[in-house]
């Protein structure tokens, strides 16, 4: 289960990094339409320490100490939509290239809260 928590955390970090690039690379696209973006992330280590994420329906999981590294990976999508503050934005043809990116977790937990 620690691998799942780490994978979800890394995916969130990568998507967060990709969103500004997708918006910035839109050029002459119509408002709300982003297309043809390549985001490259390399030689990076993300450390998440002493963090607790709470939310309805989340399972109780924790990681004392773990490290994960992606040596080389590419993820591509033909498109998806994101709803932000009641506005729908279409992001299409996004490719994320990851090279030598690490994730270190120290005392990280997830739970349903109170």
Secondary structure, DSSP 4 states (H G I P E B T S, - for coil): -HHHHHHHHHHHHHHHHHHHHHHHTTTTPPTTEE--EEEEEEEEEEEEEEEEEE-TT---EEEEEEEEEEEEEEEEEEEEEEEETTEEEEEEEEEEEEEEEEEEEEEEEEE---
